[in-house]
Amino acid sequence: MRVTNAPASRKRRKRMIRAAKGYRLRRSKLYRYASDAVDHGRQYAYRDRRTRKREFRRLWQIRINAAVRAAGLTYNRFIEGLKAAQCALDRKILADLAAQDAPAFAQIIELAKKGLQEKQAKLAAAA
């Protein structure tokens, strides 16, 4: 007698059809097409969870750069100054401050400028 393991197979197929809920036409109704659609969807989701991190970091850099250039500094020098001043704010927080709280961001810019000056003074003293 041929054993098909029907309960487990049915459960697996039903799970796949449920995962394809909201897909259009046969992609949501038929196991073969639903399986392909869900597999592709999961691949895109995995890839794009990483891409989203990249895109947000890029957006934050653009926002910070725009706010810093208005104060007469470049993004590169600003970040260098923050590291020299040992300021541990990340780009997400800096971008939010640049967009929402200009006075606080102005203080951070001054902190970065001071950090740059101290770094240059240290380098001049060492030379």
C-alpha positions in Angstrom: 0.0 0.0 0.0 1.3 3.5 -0.9 1.6 5.8 2.1 1.0 9.5 1.2 1.3 11.2 4.6 -1.9 13.1 3.7 -2.4 15.1 6.9 1.1 16.6 6.9 1.0 17.3 3.1 -2.4 19.0 3.4 -1.2 21.1 6.4 1.9 22.1 4.5 -0.1 23.1 1.4 -2.7 24.9 3.4 0.0 26.9 5.2 1.4 27.9 1.8 -2.0 29.0 0.5 -2.6 31.0 3.7 0.8 32.7 3.2 -0.3 33.7 -0.3 -3.4 35.5 0.9 -3.9 38.8 -0.9 -2.1 37.6 -4.0 -4.0 37.9 -7.2 -5.7 35.1 -9.3 -4.1 31.6 -9.2 -1.2 32.8 -7.1 -3.6 32.8 -4.1 -5.6 29.7 -4.9 -3.4 27.0 -6.4 -0.6 25.5 -4.4 1.9 25.3 -7.3 1.7 29.0 -8.2 1.2 30.1 -4.6 4.4 28.3 -3.6 6.4 30.1 -6.3 4.9 33.5 -5.4 5.5 33.1 -1.7 9.1 31.9 -2.2 9.8 34.9 -4.4 8.1 37.2 -1.9 10.2 35.9 0.9 13.4 36.4 -1.1 12.5 40.0 -1.8 11.6 40.6 1.9 15.0 39.2 3.0 16.9 41.3 0.5 14.9 44.5 1.1 15.2 44.3 4.9 18.9 44.9 4.3 18.4 47.4 1.5 16.1 49.5 3.8 19.0 49.9 6.3 21.2 51.2 3.5 18.6 53.6 2.2 17.8 55.1 5.6 21.5 55.7 6.4 21.8 57.4 3.0 18.7 59.6 3.7 20.1 60.5 7.1 23.4 61.5 5.6 21.7 63.7 3.0 19.6 65.5 5.7 22.7 66.0 8.0 24.7 67.3 5.1 22.0 69.8 4.1 21.8 71.2 7.6 25.5 71.3 8.1 26.3 73.0 4.9 23.9 75.8 5.9 26.2 76.4 8.8 29.3 76.5 6.6 30.7 73.0 7.2 30.7 69.8 5.1 29.3 66.5 6.2 32.7 64.9 6.3 34.3 67.6 8.5 31.2 67.6 10.7 31.5 63.8 11.4 35.2 64.2 11.9 34.6 66.9 14.4 32.0 64.9 16.3 34.4 62.0 16.6 37.2 64.3 17.8 34.8 65.7 20.4 33.8 62.1 21.3 30.1 62.8 20.7 28.4 59.4 20.4 25.2 60.5 18.6 24.3 58.3 15.6 23.2 59.5 12.2 19.5 58.7 12.8 19.4 61.0 15.9 21.5 63.7 14.2 19.2 63.7 11.1 16.1 64.0 13.4 17.6 66.9 15.2 18.6 68.6 12.0 15.0 68.3 10.7 13.1 69.0 13.9 15.2 71.0 16.4 17.5 73.5 14.7 18.8 75.2 17.9 19.9 71.9 19.4 21.5 70.9 16.1 23.3 74.3 16.0 24.9 73.4 19.4 26.0 70.1 18.0 27.6 71.9 15.1 29.5 74.2 17.5 30.6 71.1 19.4 31.9 69.6 16.2 33.7 72.8 15.2 35.3 72.9 18.6 36.4 69.3 18.3 38.0 70.1 14.9 39.9 73.0 16.4 41.2 70.9 19.3 42.3 68.2 16.9 44.2 70.6 14.7 45.8 72.2 17.8 46.9 68.7 18.9 48.3 67.9 15.5 50.2 71.3 15.4 51.6 70.7 18.9 52.8 67.2 17.9 54.5 68.5 14.7 
